Amino acid sequence: MKPTEAYILRQPELYQSMMLHVLAVVEQELSQSELLFKWGIPYVYYNKKPFCYLAPNLKKGFLDVGFAKGFQLKRNQATLIDEKRNTVKSLRYFSIEEIDNTVLIDVISEAKLLYK
């Protein structure tokens, strides 16, 4: 079993289902992506560069989907969270029902344009 798969399967069901859902959407939108285990979390690489990561925060009860070039994104600013970070902005989910695929796909599509 790959480290990323083992990591996801070790998570509580809530985070596991959110991570698998987000990864399915990412893989659908980024056919050339690669899922790696970097910095202790699942990290999606696109064109051999860091694209986004999935970091469950069990203490605060959310999944952070951080985009490496998040500060270059223009759309969905009301939804993206920066939390005093310099480059990363993220989408934050507290339940699988909260995941808005339209916004997630739009953020992925816009971020993808930054990797030419």
Rosetta blueprint (number, residue, H / E / L):
1 M L
2 K L
3 P H
4 T H
5 E H
6 A H
7 Y H
8 I H
9 L H
10 R H
11 Q L
12 P L
13 E H
14 L H
15 Y H
16 Q H
17 S H
18 M H
19 M H
20 L H
21 H H
22 V H
23 L H
24 A H
25 V H
26 V H
27 E H
28 Q H
29 E H
30 L L
31 S L
32 Q L
33 S E
34 E E
35 L E
36 L E
37 F E
38 K E
39 W L
40 G L
41 I E
42 P E
43 Y E
44 V E
45 Y E
46 Y E
47 N L
48 K L
49 K E
50 P E
51 F E
52 C E
53 Y E
54 L E
55 A E
56 P E
57 N E
58 L L
59 K L
60 K L
61 G L
62 F E
63 L E
64 D E
65 V E
66 G E
67 F E
68 A L
69 K L
70 G H
71 F H
72 Q H
73 L L
74 K L
75 R L
76 N L
77 Q L
78 A L
79 T L
80 L L
81 I E
82 D L
83 E L
84 K L
85 R L
86 N L
87 T L
88 V L
89 K E
90 S E
91 L E
92 R E
93 Y E
94 F L
95 S L
96 I H
97 E H
98 E H
99 I L
100 D L
101 N H
102 T H
103 V H
104 L H
105 I H
106 D H
107 V H
108 I H
109 S H
110 E H
111 A H
112 K H
113 L L
114 L L
115 Y L
116 K L
